[in-house]
Structure formats: structure tokens, C-alpha cells
Amino acid sequence: MVFHRLSRLGSRIVRELPRGIFMPVFGMRILHRSYGQYLQSSPMLQRQTRSLKEALFSNNRKFCTSFSTTSEKGGEETEKINVIFVDKDGEEIHIKVPIGMNILEAAHENDIELEGACEGSLACSTCHVIVMDTEYYNKLEEPTDEENDMLDLAFGLTATSRLGCQVIAKPELDGVRLAIPSATRNFAVDGFVPKPH
Amino acid sequence: MSRYLARYMVSRYLSSVSSRPLHVCIVGSGPAGLYTADKVLKAHEGAHVDIIDRLPTPFGLVRSGVAPDHPETKIAINQFSRVAKHERCSFYGNVKLGSDLLLSELRDLYHVVVLAYGAESDKDLGIPGESLSGIYSAREFVWWYNGHPDYSSLKPDLKSSDTAVILGQGNVALDVARILLRPTTELASTDIARHALSVLEESSIRKVYLIGRRGPVQAALTAKELREVLGIKNLRIRIKETDLSLTPADEEEMKNSRARKRIYELLSKAAAAAAGTSEADPDQRELHFVFFRQPDRFLESDERKGHVSGVNLEKTILESVGSGKQIAVGTGEFEDLNCSMVLKAIGYKSVPINGLPFDHKKGVVPNVRGRVVSQTSGDISQTEPGLYVCGWLKRGPVGIIATNLYCAEETVGSISEDIEEGVCKSSKAGSKGLMELLEKRKVKKVEFSGWEKIDAKEKQMGIEKNKPREKLVTWEDLLAAAAN
């Protein structure tokens, strides 16, 4: 767990480095190939950053492998699933989420930048996430009318969009990847025409 | 090896920011301003952000725009307060750009100035009779019931007849319709301004007409607000069956937008439910959705000179203008609709200030991804160094609170790029300079701690009336509470 926290801290420090100053030399951005459709980056950059990521954060791996049951202090057993966030910069962040916790809460517990302006009361769409695999999207309960009302207004709505506060961790969702929409790629702020659901 | 590299880079980064403080001033403390502040603070460790606002109270439209019966939307204040209380952020209310301070002075004091002061004026219809009394912009009416200090003495006349006409069918139109029609016993437990509640309690308005130039497929309202208004107790919804018929172009529009499709379905359902009910109670409240009508002129009352007595409406039909868009065109067929009050909910407009490029036609500041554009020749846009916009001033008065999240992300992205380009190298006085200037001009600024005193007082006053807060609605009361 210590290594996991450390690597998260490391990736955050790296993320806050000014864009473009160090990147050409060291290639410190952590990029993954898998979300190519959300981020266009040069293959060279990916190669550089992947190798560096492996060197820096290889310890991270063993903590993100599969569904696990962890023993908490006091002997209470809490089942957790793996959830992978793809943040606005396109970086993957691996976290563990206890069964029953909603994704907005989980993001905040792990310092992931996901807004939750109405604190889960279904009055805003700031915790909009995109489920990156349809297979996982289909494992979720259908959104309620109230959630759909908010999704209608969500920035960058896709066919697999959900509100983070309405997605509750359950065993079937182990390994789910969630993208946080970004204003800097693909989407225009205004005049966005949502795709049919 | 790689760990050494990381440590080296981190230390280099930290030393470089500490030697270069970045002074940022944001004008306007609504969602656009506060999301901008949040993102600047997160992206730049060396940034100090001062937020100024002309009001003594922060949060812009979350306080004066969001309807009182939408408390869940106002929860955003919690997050915005955390931003405003950040150790590298300060709020200075009661500071007016354009009179207390000039834009040029702010730009001299700060590396980065972001204008996020929204849209405090209204679009005009430009038709005869628009200046008759009894005609208000929805903004004025909203500011009145939300206790904005500039409109607390509006005193709209809600007793001359039983009919009000609202021009426009967006969410602001639905908000004001709801406030006019909702049982006041339900409004009494909200943070609605006291003066508004007492006028509404005596209101004789029973019928509200929502007029739209186009059809149910093009209405600008959203499903949540529509669902809510359809759920109001003892309210009869009226929609003409013929208005609901669809053309192939309508079907095409719905296919491309799930939101439009859901709204149309809700309206159809409401129309079907209303069709079976019959008229009986004269006190029955009614909400009429009137489609395919545009206002042609306002009618003046014979008995009360200078007062509105109705609207002359022209029937319209839709015409396709390409790319799936349909516009309304008049048919030359007219009808009168009598009423004693008209609310124009046809859109807000931003107000220009001295020294700021402004697009008067669109009512926004010309910009490229938030950078203020001073001149455009051909494809080349010349931008004003260090000057940015965000929110409604940048993109016009559309969207919800969350839209500003992405709007701010874009503007702050531009700021970050410009900082890397070395735009902000010179040294600036920042907060210190602002304080000196405000002191010299004897401006009584209200800091966030002053707002917290207003907040505490309002909440305290609310307790007695079982309301979340009783708003202070005059400049004197607000400034007195802040200074206390």
C-alpha cells in the first residue's frame, strides 16, 4: 500500500510540472496507449513515457492486478475493486474502491480531480464520467430519469456517459476504466450537439 | 537513477515558481470566476489570486439567479467557498470595475486579469410598446425574488389581472413561471426574499402563458425544469394538440439530440394528461405552452395609460435553413393575448466596460479560447496580453454551472500556455498595489470574512422563519452586516 500511495504522489508531482518545459528532455508525462481515441499523442512520446513510467513506478503494478479482499484494521473485511481513471491530461490513475462506494466519493478520497458541485444530489453534471468500455457500461443499472436529465446537459456527452455519483462500486465493475471529459480535446465548449443515446 | 531525476526536477520546479510569484486578478465571483480561480491555483503553485466583485456577496448567479426552490443547485457554494478561502486566494467584494478601478489599472497591477463578470443586462425585442410599465425582463424579476440589492424595490404588479405572459421558453422562463404558479406555502420555506414572498402571497395571477417562436422540439428548456413544473400541485398544463405534430425536419432534430427527444416526450405526455380534465374551479392555476407565436407589439391599456394590457402575437411556421436547423418566420396572421404583466425571458446580455474590446452584436468579448482579441485581420487575431475572459462574457448567456468548469479549463489552459511563452515575466504589484489603490479611493471592500458575517446573519434570521436563510436585500444592510 505504501508504494501505491507513493506512486500516486509521484504521478501528481509529475502532473503538476509545467507542461512542455521538461517533457522534451525527460518525457515525464505518463501516457497509456489504450485510450488513443481520447488523446492523440505521438508514438514517440508514448514510448519515452512508458519506459520512464515503468522505471519509476514499477512497484505500482502488483497493487493493481485483480479483484482483491483486503483485511482492514480491526479484522473487518472490505471488498475492493480496481477502478482506473483517465484524467483530463490523459493519465491513468489506478485506485481501489470499496464495494458500495460511489465513484465521485472514491475519486475525492483519492485526490482525483472530479468535480461534485451538488455533492451527489443530482442537481448538476460536474461529476460526468465516460465509461470507456461498453461491456462495463452495460453492467451498470439503467440511469434514472433524474440522472438522464442531468446527463442531457453534461459537457461532452457520449453514449456511455454516467454521473460519477450514481455509479456504485460492485464486483462486476472490477477493472472499469472511466474517462474524465476535457475541454482541451475533441469537444467544443459551446454548441456541442450530444450524440443520440 | 530515475528517482534522482524526479527529485532534481521537482526541486527545480519548486524553486522556479517561488522566485516568480504570479499575480492574477479575476473580476466576478460567480461560477466562471471561481472555477477559473480553482484551476489557476491548482495549475500554478506560485499564483496569488484576487477575486473582485461589485457586490458585497460572492457566488454571482448561484445567489441571485438560481431559483429559491432549487436548494440542491446551491450546494455548489460549499465548493466555491473552499476555493475563495484558499490560502493563495482573496475575495474583495463591493469593488466596482469601471468606477472604483479602471481596467487599465488592474492590468498594470496584475500579470493576468480574467474578466468573468457575466451578463448583467438584457436583450431587447425591439418592438413597439416595449417600454410600457408592467413589462419586465425576466432578469429583473429573478433578481427581485432572489433579493439582489439593485432590484429589491422593483414591486411588480401581480394584482391587476389573472394573466401573465412570459416571452421565451428556456429555463429562465420556466423558473419565473414556477415562482408565479407554485403555492406560496411551498416557497415560504425557501430562501426567497421576504418582499417577494409577500407580493406573491397576494398575487392574483392564475394563468401563465409561455410563448415560443418555434415548436416543442426546438424549445430551449431542459427536462429537469420541465418535469418539475409538470409536477406542481394543482397546476393544469395546457398544450394545443396541433402544436405537437411533427414534421420530418423535427424528427431529424430529435434523432440528433436525446435531450430534445426526451423534452418532446414529456410535453406530449403532459398534453395527453391535461386533455381529460375539465374546467371547474375559477381559482385553478394554469400553465399554457404556446408554440409558433412571436410578439409583434405590446398593447397599451385604455384605463391605465402607459401600462401594458396585452401582447399582439404573430403566428409562425418553421423554415429549414440547412444543417438541420429550423427558424421561425411570420405568417402575417395575428392575434391578441390580454395580460397585465409581461416577462421577457429572451436572453441576457453582457455590459461592456471602458478599454475592453466588445462585440456589441453578440454581446460578448471577442476572444480566442479565452484570450481577449483586440483586432482581427483575415485569419490573424491580435490578442491583448494578460487579458482573458471566462463564462457568459466569453461565450454568451447559455449553459449551466458545469459549463463553466470546461470554460474555465479552456481559459486557464490559454493562460498557462502564455505563461510558458514568458508573457508574465515583468514584476507586478499584485494585491499590495490593489490595497493601496482601494485605500486611496476610500473603497470599503468586503473581504470573505465580511461575507461570512453576512452569511451568518442571514442564516440566523432564517432560523426564526424556518427558511435556510433570510437574505439581506439592501446595500446598506449588506455593508452593515459585513462590517459588524
Boltz contact constraints between the chains, C-beta under 6 A:
constraints:
  - contact:
      token1: [A, 13]
      token2: [B, 10]
      max_distance: 6.0
  - contact:
      token1: [A, 17]
      token2: [B, 13]
      max_distance: 6.0
  - contact:
      token1: [A, 20]
      token2: [B, 420]
      max_distance: 6.0
  - contact:
      token1: [A, 22]
      token2: [B, 9]
      max_distance: 6.0
  - contact:
      token1: [A, 55]
      token2: [B, 2]
      max_distance: 6.0
  - contact:
      token1: [A, 56]
      token2: [B, 2]
      max_distance: 6.0
  - contact:
      token1: [A, 115]
      token2: [B, 405]
      max_distance: 6.0
  - contact:
      token1: [A, 117]
      token2: [B, 76]
      max_distance: 6.0
  - contact:
      token1: [A, 117]
      token2: [B, 79]
      max_distance: 6.0
  - contact:
      token1: [A, 117]
      token2: [B, 401]
      max_distance: 6.0
  - contact:
      token1: [A, 118]
      token2: [B, 72]
      max_distance: 6.0
  - contact:
      token1: [A, 118]
      token2: [B, 75]
      max_distance: 6.0
  - contact:
      token1: [A, 119]
      token2: [B, 75]
      max_distance: 6.0
  - contact:
      token1: [A, 121]
      token2: [B, 72]
      max_distance: 6.0
  - contact:
      token1: [A, 123]
      token2: [B, 72]
      max_distance: 6.0
  - contact:
      token1: [A, 123]
      token2: [B, 73]
      max_distance: 6.0
  - contact:
      token1: [A, 124]
      token2: [B, 401]
      max_distance: 6.0
  - contact:
      token1: [A, 124]
      token2: [B, 402]
      max_distance: 6.0
  - contact:
      token1: [A, 125]
      token2: [B, 402]
      max_distance: 6.0
  - contact:
      token1: [A, 126]
      token2: [B, 402]
      max_distance: 6.0
  - contact:
      token1: [A, 126]
      token2: [B, 405]
      max_distance: 6.0
  - contact:
      token1: [A, 149]
      token2: [B, 223]
      max_distance: 6.0
  - contact:
      token1: [A, 149]
      token2: [B, 224]
      max_distance: 6.0
  - contact:
      token1: [A, 152]
      token2: [B, 223]
      max_distance: 6.0
  - contact:
      token1: [A, 152]
      token2: [B, 259]
      max_distance: 6.0
  - contact:
      token1: [A, 153]
      token2: [B, 400]
      max_distance: 6.0
  - contact:
      token1: [A, 155]
      token2: [B, 406]
      max_distance: 6.0
  - contact:
      token1: [A, 183]
      token2: [B, 406]
      max_distance: 6.0
  - contact:
      token1: [A, 183]
      token2: [B, 409]
      max_distance: 6.0
  - contact:
      token1: [A, 183]
      token2: [B, 410]
      max_distance: 6.0
  - contact:
      token1: [A, 184]
      token2: [B, 413]
      max_distance: 6.0
  - contact:
      token1: [A, 189]
      token2: [B, 406]
      max_distance: 6.0
  - contact:
      token1: [A, 189]
      token2: [B, 407]
      max_distance: 6.0
  - contact:
      token1: [A, 190]
      token2: [B, 395]
      max_distance: 6.0
  - contact:
      token1: [A, 194]
      token2: [B, 257]
      max_distance: 6.0
  - contact:
      token1: [A, 196]
      token2: [B, 258]
      max_distance: 6.0
  - contact:
      token1: [A, 197]
      token2: [B, 258]
      max_distance: 6.0
